[in-house]
Each structure stands twice: as C-alpha cells, then as structure tokens.
Amino acid sequence: MAMASRDDPLINAFASELKGRRQAIGISQEELAHRAQVNRTYVAKLELGQNQPTLTTLSRLAAGLSMGLVELIEGTLKRRPKETTRQP
C-alpha cells in the first residue's frame, strides 16, 4: 500500500474511476470496503489519489464493484489524460 503522488495522472484517473464506479452502482465507501475486504479509510484514500493499490487489492476492488479487473483498468486508462509527445 504505497503512498501515491497527488499529481500522478494515472493515480488520479484510477481515483476517479473507482469513485465513479462505486457511485454508479450506489454503494458507500464502507460497503465497497466490506466487499473488497479492505479498510474504509483506505478506500477513501484511494478515491482521493492519496494511495495506490497493490494488484491483489485492485482485484478485490474490482470484485467488490462486481466487475472484472481488466474492465477496472481499462476504465482507468480511458480517464487518464493523453500524454503529449515531445519533439526533439
């Protein structure tokens, strides 16, 4: 359970995806935490982009949201801002 950088676009995209999916199915942070077998404050920190989950936790969160891990990751990647390429 590593600390995340608040300015990391991928972490922010995951935070937004997690919160959006949770709200879309109408469950509380507490309910998601129960389903994913994690602490509610950890879910809150994930949704704020303050922490980043392990692969095991990602899998548990996806299951708690009644979705597949790939679907959760794909949703995150869609929310991530497009990276600009620098010209030499």
Protein Blocks (a to p, Z undefined) as FASTA:
>chain_A
ZZddfklmklmmmmmmmmmmmmmnopafklmmmmnopafklmmmmmnopaccdfklmmmm
mmmnopafklmmmmmmmmpccdddddZZ
